[in-house]
Amino acid sequence: MRALTKLTIIVVAVLFAPTSVPAQTIEDLYGTWSGTWFIDEKYDQWGNPVGTPPYEPIPIDFLWHAWNGSIYGEVTFPSGGSIPGNAMTLAIDPSSVVTSDVYYDLAGAWSNLTGVLDDDTITGDFDDEFPALPGWWHYRGPVSVTRTPEPHSLALLLFGGLILMRRRLTMD
């Protein structure tokens, strides 16, 4: 019975413990952030509006890591339809505003993310920059991305929990 009580306390503590601390440094942004880009403007290569909103939302991933001498990470679009880009800058200011400039080697073009970090979610705007290049369409619109737990971290947490449970059960 005592083991069950201890196990219940551990489970409740894990479930209701704070899961994140507001980011204070750029290192707090490293990892995978996944979400949706809600496009509200589309332009052709000459800067002319294309179609009529609402447009289909696009899944987007930001994979940020420490500066490796050339980039801070990558921006990918899991559904395809757009080329991946390289995060050339990454910053966070004291008021939790996150910025990242993205360069698309294939198109020779830039985009910019500007958003506010609230817990584990960044909400803001992701805008392609002009001038538009021949053959490439450019999009603008709000984006919302959430930190995605790394698979290795989850596996270690699960493994540690199993060891604690086994140890507690064998002690009683």
C-alpha positions in Angstrom: 0.0 0.0 0.0 2.9 2.3 0.8 4.4 1.8 -2.6 1.1 2.7 -4.3 0.9 5.9 -2.3 4.4 6.9 -3.2 3.7 6.1 -6.9 0.6 8.2 -6.8 2.5 11.2 -5.4 5.2 10.8 -8.1 2.6 10.6 -10.9 0.7 13.7 -9.5 3.9 15.7 -9.1 5.0 14.9 -12.7 1.6 15.7 -14.2 1.1 19.0 -12.4 4.7 20.2 -12.3 5.6 23.3 -14.5 6.7 22.1 -17.9 8.6 25.1 -19.1 10.4 28.2 -18.0 10.2 31.3 -20.2 13.1 31.6 -22.6 15.8 34.0 -21.6 18.6 33.1 -23.9 18.9 32.0 -27.5 19.9 28.5 -26.3 16.3 28.1 -24.9 15.1 28.2 -28.5 17.2 25.3 -29.8 15.2 22.3 -30.9 12.3 21.5 -33.2 9.3 23.8 -33.4 6.3 22.7 -35.5 3.1 24.4 -36.4 1.0 26.1 -39.1 1.5 29.0 -41.4 -1.8 30.7 -42.1 -1.2 32.5 -45.4 -3.3 35.6 -45.9 -1.4 37.1 -48.9 0.0 35.5 -52.0 2.0 37.2 -54.8 3.4 36.1 -58.1 6.9 36.8 -59.4 5.9 40.4 -60.4 4.4 41.2 -57.0 0.8 40.9 -58.2 -1.8 39.5 -55.7 -2.8 35.9 -56.5 -6.2 34.3 -55.6 -8.5 35.3 -52.8 -8.0 34.4 -49.1 -8.5 32.3 -47.2 -5.7 30.1 -48.5 -4.9 26.6 -47.4 -2.7 26.7 -44.2 0.8 25.2 -44.6 2.6 23.0 -42.0 6.0 24.5 -41.1 8.9 23.3 -39.0 11.8 25.4 -37.6 14.8 23.3 -36.5 17.1 25.6 -34.6 20.5 24.7 -33.2 23.7 26.3 -32.1 25.5 28.4 -34.8 27.7 26.0 -36.7 29.7 28.6 -38.6 27.1 29.0 -41.4 23.5 28.5 -40.1 21.3 28.3 -37.0 19.1 25.7 -38.5 16.6 24.9 -41.1 13.0 25.7 -42.0 11.1 22.9 -43.7 7.6 22.5 -45.1 6.5 18.9 -44.4 3.7 18.9 -47.0 6.0 20.0 -49.7 5.1 22.7 -52.2 7.8 25.1 -51.0 11.5 24.8 -50.8 13.4 24.4 -47.5 15.4 27.4 -46.2 18.3 28.0 -43.8 17.9 30.0 -40.6 20.7 32.6 -41.0 19.9 34.6 -37.8 18.1 33.7 -34.6 17.5 36.1 -31.7 15.3 36.7 -28.6 15.0 40.0 -26.8 14.2 40.5 -23.1 10.4 40.9 -23.9 10.4 37.4 -25.5 10.2 38.6 -29.1 11.8 36.0 -31.4 13.3 36.8 -34.8 14.8 34.6 -37.4 15.9 35.4 -41.0 15.6 32.6 -43.5 17.5 32.3 -46.7 16.5 30.1 -49.6 19.6 29.0 -51.5 17.6 27.7 -54.5 15.6 30.9 -54.9 18.2 33.4 -53.7 15.4 35.0 -51.5 14.8 35.9 -47.9 12.0 35.4 -45.4 11.6 36.6 -41.9 9.9 35.2 -38.7 8.9 37.7 -36.0 6.9 36.4 -33.1 6.4 36.4 -29.4 7.3 33.4 -27.2 4.7 32.4 -24.7 5.6 29.3 -22.7 6.4 26.8 -25.5 4.6 28.6 -28.4 5.8 31.2 -30.8 3.0 33.2 -32.4 3.7 35.9 -35.0 4.3 36.5 -38.7 6.3 34.7 -41.3 6.8 36.9 -44.4 8.6 36.4 -47.7 10.6 39.4 -48.6 10.6 41.3 -51.9 11.7 41.7 -54.6 10.1 38.6 -55.9 12.3 36.6 -58.2 11.2 35.3 -61.6 9.5 31.9 -61.3 8.9 32.1 -57.5 5.7 33.0 -55.6 5.9 34.7 -52.3 3.6 34.3 -49.3 2.8 36.3 -46.1 0.8 35.5 -43.0 0.6 34.6 -39.4 2.4 31.6 -38.0 2.1 29.6 -34.8 4.6 27.0 -33.8 5.0 24.9 -30.7 8.1 23.2 -29.3 8.2 19.5 -30.2 9.7 17.3 -27.6 12.8 15.5 -28.8 12.4 11.7 -29.1 15.5 11.0 -27.1 14.4 13.2 -24.2 11.0 11.4 -24.0 12.8 8.0 -24.1 15.1 8.9 -21.3 12.2 10.2 -19.2 10.2 7.0 -19.7 13.3 4.9 -18.9 14.0 6.8 -15.7 10.4 6.5 -14.6 10.4 2.7 -15.2 13.6 2.4 -13.1 12.1 4.4 -10.2 8.9 2.3 -10.3 10.9 -1.0 -10.3 13.0 0.2 -7.4 10.0 1.4 -5.4 8.2 -1.8 -5.9 11.1 -4.0 -5.0 11.8 -2.0 -1.8 8.3 -2.7 -0.4 
